[in-house]
Amino acid sequence: MRLRYAPVRLRYAPVRLRYAPVRLRKTPLRLRALRGHSQLEAVSAIAAVELEEQSMPQSAAENVVSPQVHPDGSITLSIYAPDSREVLIDSDFQLGMPFVAPIMATEWPKAVRSDDGWWSVTTEPMLPGMYRYKFVVDGFKTLDPQNGWMRKAAIGQPFSMVEVAGDGPQPWDIDPAIPHGTVVREMHQSEVLGAPRYFNVYLPPGYDAETTYPVLYLLHGGGNDYGHWVFDGTADLIMDTLIARGILPPMVVVMPDGNVLDKARMPGVLRVTNIEDWRERVEVLHPAYFIDEIMPVAESRYRLDASNRAIAGLSMGCMQVWRLLCSAPEHFTAAGLFSGTAEMEALDRGTGADPLKAYRTIFVGVGDWDAPRLHDSMKAAPGLLQERGIPATAYSTPGGHTWSVWQRCLWEFGLDLKAHGWVSE
């Protein structure tokens, strides 16, 4: 199929192609695979194919594999770009950087060029899981031409994906040996926001509409929406595993849309805006939306046990959870804070520590390579909460501001709920 049939018009791409490290020729390409992607995603995929078709020596093509996962869990990433001046790596890997937070990064680690035109880098040993990466070739971001696995991103271009396998299925893997629940997309008309909103609901295996279930409200991060805890975080598979292993009882998980400032949301569309006082506005609007609408709507459609109600969130969702703990703690009996901030001044100004002393647990998790402001706040929070007589659990894991960390946080939060007897009879 000729390039003229591409589903995007390349002259409208938001990059000037003459600056790309390759010249886009009329390469035979199965362009139908690019349908549903943005113009920039399509250009990136086409450029990746063109990079692969540069005059690569056959011997080099046979000897270099990318990505290559080593027995210790480290990964070698390679790209053939003999005429390029610089190749950087935008990824979930630390690679000597002080922190790993893709949307916050100001610099990326460099690959090393070999004499035959290959640029490569080898990561630190990684825990089992799925990891994202892309190459930045002379300033142009591109996928790995040798790797057919990719995932669309919440903001910006897609990423190539690589898996470090574990011994048997991991909690976030599809395990055909266990029962699996169902994810339902719900919609409601928000009076607080003046707009329709979606939210996802995980129903456990064997869900019975006449049974009352414990409930976890699970909040996403900035740049995401109600669908990303399932799409990127595989929260449904993690819950399947927690339930199948008897760690948690059958329960419901409600995943709302936390983008309360965008009044004109459409399904599957995220409008990124630059609002200087966005945090202050979210802190005011989100509690009203969550307490006055999300909880009543969800609990009118499903039989949910208010005495066994937990809440957790990542990044922006962590900020929103913390705000609710400081202003309306009576609605929950346990909480999870992942990769965000927890300012004790807000707690002391709000309802104070006393209501949180009755919680079963407040779980605080973060990646060891997260941005300093978030990492430091999460590392300090458990001790500061315990000083106030509030039960708190600290957890950290190798990783940055990434989904592999938040998958582990959700799993460990489930273990922590079990350890502290969260579900009461």
C-alpha positions in Angstrom: 0.0 0.0 0.0 1.4 3.4 -1.0 2.0 6.2 1.5 -0.6 8.4 -0.3 -3.3 6.2 1.3 -2.1 7.0 4.8 -5.0 8.1 7.2 -3.1 11.3 8.0 -1.9 14.1 5.9 1.8 14.4 6.8 2.0 18.0 5.8 -0.1 18.8 8.9 2.1 16.8 11.3 3.3 19.1 14.2 6.9 18.5 13.3 8.9 19.7 10.3 9.9 16.4 8.6 13.0 17.8 7.0 14.6 17.9 10.5 13.8 14.3 11.1 16.8 12.0 11.3 15.4 10.0 8.3 13.7 10.9 5.0 10.2 9.6 4.8 10.0 7.6 1.6 6.9 5.9 0.1 7.6 2.8 2.1 5.2 -0.2 1.8 3.6 -0.1 5.2 0.4 -1.6 6.7 -1.0 1.8 7.5 -4.3 0.4 8.6 -2.5 -0.4 11.9 -2.1 3.3 12.5 -5.8 4.1 12.4 -7.0 5.6 15.6 -3.6 7.2 16.4 -2.8 10.8 16.3 -0.9 12.4 13.4 2.3 12.6 15.5 1.9 8.9 16.5 1.6 8.0 12.8 4.6 10.0 11.8 6.6 8.4 14.6 5.6 4.9 13.5 6.5 5.7 9.9 9.8 7.1 10.9 10.6 4.0 13.0 10.1 1.9 9.8 12.3 4.2 7.8 15.0 4.1 10.5 15.0 0.3 10.2 15.3 0.5 6.4 18.4 2.6 6.4 21.4 0.9 4.7 22.0 -1.5 7.7 24.7 -4.1 7.2 23.1 -7.5 7.0 25.6 -8.8 9.6 24.7 -6.1 12.0 21.0 -6.7 11.6 21.5 -10.4 12.4 23.6 -9.7 15.5 21.7 -6.9 17.2 18.3 -7.4 18.9 16.3 -4.7 20.6 15.1 -4.9 23.2 17.2 -7.7 24.7 16.3 -8.8 28.3 19.1 -10.3 30.2 18.9 -13.0 32.9 19.4 -10.4 35.7 16.4 -8.4 34.4 18.5 -5.6 32.8 17.6 -4.6 29.3 19.7 -3.5 26.3 18.0 -1.1 23.9 19.5 -0.5 20.5 18.7 1.6 17.4 20.6 1.8 14.1 21.2 5.5 13.3 24.7 5.8 11.7 24.3 9.4 10.6 22.8 10.8 13.8 24.7 13.0 16.2 22.9 12.1 19.5 20.4 9.4 20.7 18.7 9.8 24.0 16.4 7.4 25.9 12.9 8.5 27.2 11.8 5.7 29.4 10.8 4.2 32.7 14.4 3.3 33.4 16.7 5.2 35.7 19.9 4.9 33.6 21.9 7.2 36.0 19.3 10.0 36.1 18.5 11.5 39.5 14.7 10.8 39.0 12.4 9.2 36.5 9.2 11.1 35.7 8.5 11.2 32.0 6.2 14.3 32.0 8.5 16.1 34.4 11.9 15.2 32.9 14.2 18.0 31.7 17.0 15.7 30.5 17.3 12.2 29.2 20.1 9.6 29.5 22.4 9.2 26.4 22.9 6.1 24.4 26.4 5.1 23.3 27.3 4.8 19.6 29.3 1.8 18.2 31.6 2.0 15.2 29.0 0.2 13.0 26.3 2.8 13.6 24.3 1.2 16.4 23.4 3.3 19.5 22.8 1.2 22.6 22.2 1.5 26.3 21.8 -1.2 29.0 19.4 -0.5 32.0 19.8 -1.4 35.6 18.2 -4.8 36.6 14.4 -4.4 36.7 11.7 -6.2 38.6 9.2 -8.3 36.6 6.7 -6.1 34.8 6.0 -4.0 31.6 8.2 -1.0 30.9 8.0 1.9 28.4 10.7 3.5 26.3 11.3 5.4 23.1 14.4 6.9 21.4 15.1 10.6 20.9 17.2 10.7 17.7 18.7 14.2 17.2 15.6 15.6 19.0 13.0 13.5 17.1 11.2 11.0 19.3 10.6 7.6 17.7 9.6 4.1 18.6 12.1 1.1 18.5 12.0 -0.1 14.8 12.8 -3.6 16.0 10.0 -3.8 18.5 6.4 -4.4 17.5 5.0 -3.8 21.0 3.8 -0.3 21.6 1.3 1.5 23.9 -0.5 4.8 23.4 0.4 7.4 26.0 -1.9 9.6 28.0 0.0 12.7 26.7 2.2 12.8 23.7 3.6 10.0 21.5 3.2 6.3 22.1 6.0 4.2 23.8 7.6 0.9 22.8 7.0 -1.7 25.5 9.3 -4.4 26.9 8.4 -7.1 29.5 10.7 -8.5 32.2 9.1 -11.9 32.9 8.8 -13.3 36.4 8.4 -16.8 37.7 4.8 -17.5 36.7 2.0 -15.0 36.3 2.4 -11.7 38.1 -0.5 -10.1 39.9 -1.1 -7.7 37.0 -0.9 -10.5 34.3 -3.8 -12.3 32.7 -3.9 -15.6 34.6 -6.2 -18.1 32.9 -6.2 -20.3 36.0 -8.2 -17.9 38.1 -11.7 -16.4 37.7 -11.9 -12.9 36.3 -14.3 -10.0 37.1 -15.9 -7.5 34.8 -15.3 -3.8 34.1 -18.5 -1.7 33.4 -18.4 1.8 32.1 -21.1 4.0 33.7 -22.2 7.5 32.7 -24.0 10.2 34.7 -24.9 13.8 34.3 -23.0 15.9 36.8 -24.8 18.9 38.3 -21.7 20.0 40.1 -19.6 20.1 36.9 -22.5 20.9 34.5 -21.4 18.1 32.1 -21.7 14.4 31.6 -19.1 12.2 33.1 -18.0 8.5 32.8 -16.7 6.3 35.5 -15.5 2.6 35.5 -16.7 0.0 37.9 -14.9 -3.3 38.5 -17.3 -6.1 39.5 -15.7 -9.2 41.1 -16.1 -12.7 39.7 -19.6 -14.0 40.4 -21.0 -10.6 41.2 -24.5 -10.8 42.6 -26.6 -7.7 42.5 -28.4 -8.7 45.7 -25.1 -8.9 47.7 -23.5 -5.9 49.5 -19.8 -5.5 48.7 -16.9 -3.6 50.2 -15.8 -0.8 47.9 -12.5 0.9 46.9 -12.6 4.2 45.1 -9.5 4.4 42.9 -8.4 7.7 41.5 -6.1 8.3 38.5 -3.3 10.8 37.9 -2.9 14.0 35.9 -3.1 13.5 32.1 -5.2 10.3 32.6 -8.9 9.7 33.0 -11.3 7.1 34.4 -10.1 4.4 32.0 -6.3 4.5 32.7 -6.4 2.4 35.9 -7.7 -0.4 33.8 -5.9 0.4 30.5 -2.4 1.1 31.9 -2.7 -0.1 35.5 -4.5 -3.4 34.9 -6.4 -2.7 38.2 -9.0 -5.3 37.2 -6.4 -8.1 36.9 -4.7 -7.1 40.2 -8.1 -7.2 41.9 -8.8 -10.6 40.3 -5.5 -11.9 41.8 -6.1 -10.4 45.3 -9.5 -12.0 45.4 -8.5 -15.4 43.9 -5.6 -15.7 46.5 -8.0 -14.9 49.4 -6.1 -11.7 50.2 -9.3 -9.6 49.8 -12.9 -10.6 49.7 -15.0 -10.1 46.6 -15.3 -6.3 46.3 -16.2 -3.5 43.9 -13.8 -0.8 42.6 -15.1 2.5 41.4 -12.7 4.5 39.1 -14.1 8.0 38.6 -12.9 10.8 36.3 -10.9 13.3 38.3 -10.6 16.0 35.6 -13.1 18.3 37.1 -12.0 21.5 35.4 -12.7 20.5 31.9 -16.5 21.1 31.4 -16.5 20.0 27.8 -15.1 16.5 28.0 -15.9 14.0 25.3 -15.5 10.2 25.5 -11.8 9.3 24.9 -10.7 12.9 24.6 -8.5 14.7 27.0 -8.0 18.5 26.7 -4.8 19.6 28.3 -5.0 23.2 29.5 -2.5 25.5 31.2 -4.4 26.9 34.2 -2.1 28.6 36.7 -4.4 28.1 39.7 -5.5 24.6 38.7 -4.5 22.9 41.9 -6.4 25.4 44.1 -9.5 25.0 41.9 -9.3 21.3 41.9 -9.0 21.2 45.6 -12.3 23.1 45.9 -14.3 21.5 43.1 -13.2 17.8 43.4 -14.4 17.2 46.9 -17.9 18.5 46.1 -18.0 16.4 42.9 -16.8 13.3 44.6 -18.8 13.4 47.9 -22.0 14.9 46.5 -22.2 13.0 43.2 -19.7 10.1 42.5 -20.3 8.3 45.8 -24.2 8.7 45.8 -24.4 7.7 42.1 -22.2 4.7 42.4 -23.8 3.5 45.7 -27.3 3.9 44.2 -26.5 1.7 41.2 -24.5 -1.0 43.2 -24.9 -2.4 46.7 -21.8 -1.0 48.4 -21.0 -1.2 52.1 -20.3 2.3 53.5 -18.7 0.7 56.6 -16.1 -0.9 54.4 -15.2 1.9 52.1 -11.5 2.6 51.1 -10.0 5.2 48.8 -6.6 5.4 47.0 -5.1 7.5 44.2 -1.8 8.2 42.3 -0.1 11.5 41.7 -2.9 14.0 41.1 -5.3 11.4 42.5 -3.1 11.1 45.6 -3.5 14.9 46.0 -7.3 14.5 45.7 -7.3 11.6 48.2 -5.3 13.7 50.7 -7.7 16.6 50.3 -10.6 14.3 51.1 -8.8 12.9 54.2 -8.2 16.4 55.4 -11.8 17.6 54.8 -14.1 14.6 54.8 -12.4 11.7 56.5 -15.6 10.2 58.0 -16.5 8.7 54.6 -13.6 6.1 54.6 -12.0 3.5 56.8 -8.7 3.1 54.9 -6.7 5.0 52.3 -3.8 4.6 49.9 -1.5 7.4 48.8 0.7 6.7 45.8 3.4 9.0 44.4 1.9 12.3 45.4 2.2 14.7 48.3 0.7 14.7 51.8 1.2 18.1 53.5 0.6 17.8 57.3 -0.3 21.5 57.4 -3.4 20.8 55.4 -4.4 18.0 57.8 -3.7 20.2 60.9 -5.8 23.0 59.4 -8.6 20.7 58.5 -10.3 18.1 60.7 -7.1 17.2 62.4 -5.7 13.8 63.2 -8.4 12.4 65.4 -10.8 11.1 62.6 -7.9 9.3 60.9 -6.9 7.5 64.1 -9.8 5.2 63.6 -8.6 4.2 60.1 -7.5 0.6 59.6 -4.5 1.8 57.6 -3.1 4.7 55.5 -0.8 3.1 53.0 1.9 5.4 51.5 3.8 4.1 48.4 6.3 5.7 46.1 9.0 4.8 43.6 12.7 5.1 44.6 13.4 7.2 41.6 10.4 9.6 41.6 10.7 13.3 41.4 12.2 14.7 44.6 9.2 16.7 45.8 6.9 13.7 45.5 9.4 11.1 46.7 10.4 13.2 49.8 6.8 13.9 50.7 5.8 10.2 50.5 8.8 9.0 52.4 8.2 11.5 55.2 4.4 11.0 55.5 4.2 7.6 57.3 6.4 8.8 60.2 4.5 12.1 60.4 1.2 10.3 60.5 2.4 7.9 63.1 3.5 10.8 65.3 -0.1 12.0 65.2 -1.3 8.5 66.3 -2.6 7.6 62.8 -1.8 4.0 61.6 0.4 4.3 58.5 2.4 1.9 56.3 5.4 2.8 54.2 6.2 1.2 50.9 8.8 1.9 48.3 10.0 0.1 45.2 12.6 0.6 42.5 11.0 2.8 39.8 9.9 6.3 39.0 6.7 8.1 38.3 5.5 5.2 36.3 2.7 2.6 36.0 4.9 -0.3 37.0 5.3 1.4 40.4 1.5 2.1 40.8 0.7 -1.5 39.9 2.9 -2.7 42.7 1.4 0.0 45.0 -2.1 -1.3 44.4 -1.0 -4.9 45.0 0.8 -4.0 48.2 -2.1 -1.8 49.3 -4.3 -4.9 49.0 -1.9 -6.9 51.2 -1.8 -4.0 53.7 -5.6 -4.0 53.9 -5.6 -7.7 54.6 -2.9 -7.3 57.3 -4.9 -4.6 59.1 -8.2 -6.4 58.9 -9.8 -3.7 56.8 -13.1 -5.5 56.0 -15.2 -5.7 59.2 -18.1 -8.0 59.5 
